[in-house]
Amino acid sequence: MASFNANIGKINIGEENVIDPSHSPIIETVEIETITTNFDGNFNIEGESNLLPAGCIVAIDVDGKIKHYKDFVVDEEYRLSVLVNDVDTKKDSVANIIYHGIVKGSKLYYVSFAGIKLGYSEEIKRQLIKNNIYIS
């Protein structure tokens, strides 16, 4: 019988991380769908084209793929989650998200269509809690 011992990535749960270390999280790896925020089709935040930094709130569709969370209320087709680590949408085909756990509210945001970072709202908080993601 063959055995495999592979490290496919590391997640450091520390001060700079979005994960609150007071409760061990469950991390899910999901496929990245085309993610855009600007009408020209390019993700652009703080001059970092195609970068989704850790703490970005994203929507997961019924197929389990990341869609960019836009400034609208999520319907039943989507569930909200939070990126655990930085994702480059040009190079990465999957991303790590919180499936269950506690995240630091100071690290959370979403990006509007105009590429502006916005903090989470009470509606976003309610949607995250509904998906077993709590904010410290």
N, C-alpha and C positions, 0 to 999 in steps of 0.2 A: 504494500500500500504506500503510495507516494504521499509525502507531506510537504506543505508549503509554509514558509515563514517569511512573510513580506510586510513591509511597512509602507502603506500607501499615503501616509500623511500624518502630520502632528498637529495637535491643537493645544496651545498653551493657555491654560485657564489662569490668568494672572490679572494684575491691575489694569493693563492696557486692553484687555480682552472685553468683548461684549457680554460674555457669559458671567453671571454672578456665581462665584465659587461656593456659595452657601448651600447649593443643591446640585448634585450631579445631573448634568443634562443628558437627554437622549438626542443624538445627532443623526440626521437623515441625509443621505447623499442623493441628490436629485439632478435630473437633466436640465440643462439651460435651454429655454426656448429663445427665439430672437427677442432681445431686450432693447427697447428704444425709449427715449424720453423726448427728444426733440423732433419736430416735424420733418427734419431732413433725414431722419433715420439713424442718427448717431447719438450714442450715449455720451454726454459731456458734462462732467462735474468738476469744478475747480481745475479745469484744463487737463484732466486725466481722461482722455478719450477711451471709451470701452471699459473703464474700471468701475466695478461695484465694490466699494469698501465694506468691510465687516460692519454690522449694525444696520445695514440697509434693509428696510422692510420690503419684502417681496410677496407676490401672490403666487400660489401654487394652483395650477388648474386640475381638472378632474383626471387628466392623464399623468399627473405627478410631475409636471414640468414647471420650472420657474417662469413666471411672467412678471414683467415689471409692475409694481403696484402704482397705479395712477391715482390722481386725486379724485377718486369717486368711491362710493360705498361698495364694498365687495359683496357680490351676490352669492347664491348657493353654489355656483360653479367654481368658486375659488375659496381657498383658505389662506390666511396670512401667516407668514413666518418671518424669520430674521436670519440674514446671512451670518455665519460664524466667522468666516475669514474672507479676505479680499478675493475677488473673482475678476479675471480679465476675460471679457466676453469674446475677444478675438482668439485667445489661446485655449481657454478652458471649456470643456463640454459638460462638466458637472460641477455642482457646488454643494457645500455642506451648509445645512440649515438646522435650526432648532426644531425638533419635533415635540419635545416636552422639556420644560426647565424654566429657569429664571434668568432674565437678561437685565442689564444695567440700563435704566431709562436715560441716563446721560449720554449713552452711546447710540441711541436709536434715532433714526430719521428716515424719511422717504424723499424721493426726488420728483419734483413736479415736471410737467411736460417742458417747461422752460429751462430745466436743468438746475433748479434752485433747491437746495437742501432745506427741508422743513421738518420740524420736530413732530412727534406723534401727537395725535389728538385723543380725546376721550373715546371716540368711535373706534379708532385704531386699537386703543388699549382694550376695549370691550371685545373686539374681534380676536385679538391675540389671546386673551383669557379664555374665550370660547374654544380656542385651539390648544389649551393647556400650556400657554406661554405666558409667564407672569413677569411683571416689571418691578424691579427693586428701586 
